[in-house]
Amino acid sequence: MGINADLVKKLREATGIGIMDCKAALIEADGDLEKATNVLRKKGLASAKKRTGRQALEGIIASYIHHGDKIGVLVEINCETDFVARTDEFKDLSRNIAMHIAATNPSYISKEDVSCDVIEKERDIYSEQSKGKPEHAIEKIVNGKLEKFFAQFCLLQQTFIKDSKMSVSEYVASKVAKLGENVKIRRFTRYQLGG
């Protein structure tokens, strides 16, 4: 199938991925832009997973002050090299994460950061709420509610505020694919006036 240059250009502008990768994704998706975007996202997630073991000791501390000066966020985001930390792409990622934190007020970076005590407490609450349901369904109900808890309170599991089709984790992975380096959200602090 012949893919025209305009289609490749559109996909490249939308994703920031290289021309040859965009062309290959369009060929795989039979010229469908939306499908090609999903192909690139999946490949980006796969390449991002390969990079997760690499050390990320450089980076920046980004800040965001919400309109009205009532909410502020500081977030440390690390990458592998100082070169990448100075790029506009990395700074944009950092600002978007800070803005997301201001909007959603997560308590943890990932579900791995939630203590066993908190998880057990939530499990007990959900089990109590599920009393009277069939025994075989209770475990599924409890696990489902626990996943909703993670999606509400864990930054990486939250739905990204600028694109409801992806989680924050998927957003970071898409940037890892573009930057070519491991990226790690190390820590954050959210301030709210009077809170």
LINTA-V510510 format. One line per field, one symbol per residue. ss: DSSP state (h for helix, s for strand, l for the rest). psi: psi as a letter, one per 20 degrees, with the letter a starting at -180 (. if undefined). burial: # if it has 9 or more other ideal C-beta (glycine too) atoms within 8 Angstrom, else .. A space follows every 50 residues. Layout:
ss: ???
psi: ???
burial: ???
This chain:
ss: llllhhhhhhhhhhhlllhhhhhhhhhhllllhhhhhhhhhhhhhhhhhh hllllllsssssssslllllsssssssssllhhhhllhhhhhhhhhhhhh hhhhlllsllhhhllhhhhhhhhhhhhhhlllllhhhhhhhhhhhhhhhh hhhshhhlslllllllshhhhhhhhhhhhllllssssssssslll
psi: pppqhhgggggghhhjqqghhggghhghjkjogghhghghgghghghhhh ihiqpniabroqqppqpikipqpppppqahqhghhiqhgghgggghgggg gghilqhrgrhiipqhggggggggghgghjqirqgihggggghghghhgg hhioghiqpphiniiqrhghgghhhghghjqpppogrqpppppj.
burial: ..#...##.###..#.#...###.###.#.#.#.#######.###.##.. #....#.###.###.#....##########...##.#.###.######## ##.#.#.####..#....#..##..##..#......##..##..##..## #..#####.#.....##############.#####..#.#.....
